[in-house]
Amino acid sequence: MKDPVMRSVRPRMALPGSIAAGADDLSVHFEGLANPTRLAIVELLAQVAEIRVSELARLCQVSQPRMSWHLRILRKAKIIQTRSAGREVFCRLDRDGIRAAQQCFEDILLARVTRHAAVAPSINHAIT
């Protein structure tokens, strides 16, 4: 018989669209940027073509395991890419992934503006 204190607890489910759920959409991209350390990583990577992960961790003043965690999130969000060379791991911005997310976001904004412009004349006509 199980001890009532040791009852099984269902694991927490990831929210739809979250990085944990492995979604591949714009919300994942922005979730990847939603942290000051990850923004600092992006700023540093924007200044160089490529950098060692160990150097990036030193510059951001975070431990190697914590840096690896942040980089995993940025990789899933298609903001960075990594490559291994022997025992060293290098990372760089995924400029194509970033560009695709920017285009997707721009499409959303333009669709909203276009839809609003189409609705606005009918609203003005109904008021007059």
C-alpha contacts under 8 A as a table, 3 or more apart, distances in Angstrom:
res1	aa1	res2	aa2	distance
2	K	6	M	6.77
2	K	7	R	6.88
3	D	6	M	5.24
3	D	7	R	6.69
4	P	7	R	5.33
14	A	18	S	6.53
14	A	20	A	5.73
14	A	21	A	5.50
15	L	18	S	5.48
15	L	20	A	7.76
15	L	21	A	6.80
16	P	21	A	6.35
16	P	23	A	7.58
17	G	21	A	6.30
17	G	22	G	7.39
17	G	23	A	5.10
17	G	24	D	7.67
17	G	25	D	7.26
17	G	27	S	6.35
17	G	28	V	6.49
18	S	21	A	5.27
18	S	22	G	6.75
18	S	23	A	6.31
18	S	27	S	7.17
18	S	28	V	5.89
18	S	31	E	7.37
19	I	22	G	5.07
19	I	23	A	6.17
19	I	28	V	5.55
19	I	31	E	7.29
19	I	32	G	7.80
19	I	73	I	7.08
19	I	76	K	6.96
19	I	77	A	7.38
20	A	23	A	7.84
22	G	76	K	7.59
23	A	28	V	6.62
24	D	28	V	6.47
24	D	77	A	7.66
25	D	28	V	5.61
25	D	29	H	6.87
26	L	29	H	5.05
26	L	30	F	6.45
26	L	101	A	6.15
26	L	104	C	7.23
26	L	105	F	7.31
27	S	30	F	5.25
27	S	31	E	5.97
28	V	31	E	4.94
28	V	32	G	6.13
28	V	76	K	7.76
28	V	77	A	5.41
29	H	32	G	5.21
29	H	33	L	6.76
29	H	77	A	4.51
29	H	78	K	6.82
29	H	79	I	7.26
29	H	101	A	6.94
30	F	33	L	5.08
30	F	34	A	6.19
30	F	77	A	7.74
31	E	34	A	5.01
31	E	77	A	7.62
32	G	35	N	7.34
32	G	38	R	7.31
32	G	73	I	5.84
32	G	74	L	5.36
32	G	76	K	7.92
32	G	77	A	5.50
32	G	79	I	7.71
33	L	36	P	7.89
33	L	38	R	6.02
33	L	39	L	5.86
33	L	74	L	7.58
34	A	38	R	7.44
34	A	39	L	7.56
35	N	38	R	5.33
35	N	39	L	6.23
36	P	39	L	5.06
36	P	40	A	6.17
37	T	40	A	4.99
37	T	41	I	6.24
37	T	60	C	7.14
37	T	70	H	7.86
38	R	41	I	4.91
38	R	42	V	6.29
38	R	70	H	6.35
38	R	71	L	7.91
38	R	74	L	7.44
39	L	42	V	5.06
39	L	43	E	6.20
40	A	43	E	5.00
40	A	44	L	6.18
40	A	60	C	7.18
41	I	44	L	5.17
41	I	45	L	6.12
41	I	56	L	7.30
41	I	60	C	7.23
42	V	45	L	5.05
42	V	46	A	6.06
42	V	93	L	7.22
43	E	46	A	5.16
43	E	47	Q	6.84
44	L	47	Q	5.44
44	L	48	V	6.99
44	L	56	L	7.97
45	L	48	V	5.34
45	L	49	A	6.99
45	L	50	E	6.85
45	L	51	I	7.37
45	L	91	C	7.97
45	L	92	R	5.96
45	L	93	L	6.10
46	A	49	A	7.50
46	A	93	L	6.95
48	V	51	I	7.01
48	V	92	R	7.85
49	A	92	R	6.24
49	A	93	L	7.93
50	E	90	F	6.37
50	E	91	C	5.57
50	E	92	R	4.71
50	E	93	L	7.92
51	I	55	E	6.86
51	I	56	L	6.77
51	I	90	F	5.34
51	I	91	C	5.64
51	I	92	R	6.76
52	R	55	E	5.22
52	R	56	L	6.28
52	R	88	E	6.84
52	R	89	V	5.82
52	R	90	F	4.35
52	R	91	C	6.45
53	V	56	L	4.93
53	V	57	A	6.12
53	V	64	Q	7.96
53	V	67	M	7.61
53	V	68	S	7.99
53	V	88	E	7.74
53	V	89	V	5.81
53	V	90	F	5.63
53	V	91	C	6.54
54	S	57	A	5.13
54	S	58	R	6.32
54	S	64	Q	6.69
55	E	58	R	5.04
55	E	59	L	6.18
56	L	59	L	5.12
56	L	60	C	6.11
56	L	67	M	7.91
57	A	60	C	5.18
57	A	61	Q	5.81
57	A	62	V	5.26
57	A	63	S	6.23
57	A	64	Q	6.00
57	A	67	M	5.73
58	R	61	Q	4.95
58	R	62	V	6.55
58	R	63	S	7.78
62	V	66	R	6.26
62	V	67	M	6.24
63	S	66	R	5.23
63	S	67	M	6.11
64	Q	67	M	5.03
64	Q	68	S	6.16
65	P	68	S	5.08
65	P	69	W	6.32
66	R	69	W	5.04
66	R	70	H	6.36
67	M	70	H	5.13
67	M	71	L	6.10
68	S	71	L	5.05
68	S	72	R	6.09
69	W	72	R	5.19
69	W	73	I	6.54
70	H	73	I	5.26
70	H	74	L	6.30
71	L	74	L	4.92
71	L	75	R	5.96
71	L	80	I	7.51
72	R	75	R	5.08
72	R	76	K	6.24
73	I	76	K	5.21
73	I	77	A	6.18
74	L	77	A	4.97
74	L	78	K	6.23
74	L	79	I	5.25
74	L	80	I	5.73
75	R	78	K	5.00
75	R	79	I	5.87
75	R	80	I	5.10
75	R	81	Q	5.98
75	R	82	T	7.84
76	K	79	I	7.69
77	A	80	I	7.90
78	K	81	Q	7.42
78	K	94	D	6.26
78	K	97	G	5.07
78	K	98	I	6.73
79	I	93	L	5.93
79	I	94	D	5.05
79	I	95	R	7.20
79	I	97	G	6.05
79	I	98	I	5.67
80	I	91	C	6.69
80	I	92	R	5.57
80	I	93	L	4.25
80	I	94	D	4.41
80	I	95	R	7.79
81	Q	91	C	5.59
81	Q	92	R	5.51
81	Q	93	L	6.09
81	Q	94	D	5.46
82	T	89	V	6.71
82	T	90	F	5.51
82	T	91	C	4.22
82	T	92	R	6.48
83	R	89	V	5.70
83	R	90	F	5.36
83	R	91	C	6.40
84	S	87	R	6.99
84	S	88	E	5.80
84	S	89	V	4.42
84	S	90	F	6.24
85	A	88	E	5.29
85	A	89	V	6.22
85	A	90	F	7.67
86	G	89	V	7.92
94	D	97	G	5.33
94	D	98	I	6.23
95	R	98	I	5.03
95	R	99	R	5.94
96	D	99	R	5.02
96	D	100	A	6.12
97	G	100	A	5.13
97	G	101	A	6.31
98	I	101	A	5.16
98	I	102	Q	6.15
99	R	102	Q	5.03
99	R	103	Q	6.12
100	A	103	Q	5.09
100	A	104	C	6.17
101	A	104	C	5.01
101	A	105	F	6.14
102	Q	105	F	5.10
102	Q	106	E	6.04
103	Q	106	E	4.98
103	Q	107	D	6.07
104	C	107	D	5.08
104	C	108	I	6.39
105	F	108	I	5.12
105	F	109	L	6.33
106	E	109	L	5.06
106	E	110	L	6.01
107	D	110	L	5.12
107	D	111	A	5.98
108	I	111	A	5.20
108	I	112	R	6.27
109	L	112	R	5.10
109	L	113	V	6.28
110	L	113	V	5.01
110	L	114	T	5.99
111	A	114	T	5.07
111	A	115	R	5.93
112	R	115	R	5.12
112	R	116	H	5.99
113	V	116	H	5.06
113	V	117	A	6.08
114	T	117	A	5.14
114	T	118	A	6.27
115	R	118	A	5.16
115	R	119	V	6.29
116	H	119	V	5.10
116	H	120	A	5.92
117	A	120	A	5.23
117	A	121	P	7.19
118	A	121	P	6.55
118	A	122	S	7.70
119	V	122	S	5.59
119	V	123	I	6.45
120	A	123	I	5.09
120	A	124	N	6.21
121	P	124	N	5.07
121	P	125	H	6.09
122	S	125	H	5.02
122	S	126	A	6.15
123	I	126	A	5.17
123	I	127	I	6.37
124	N	127	I	5.24
124	N	128	T	6.48
125	H	128	T	5.43
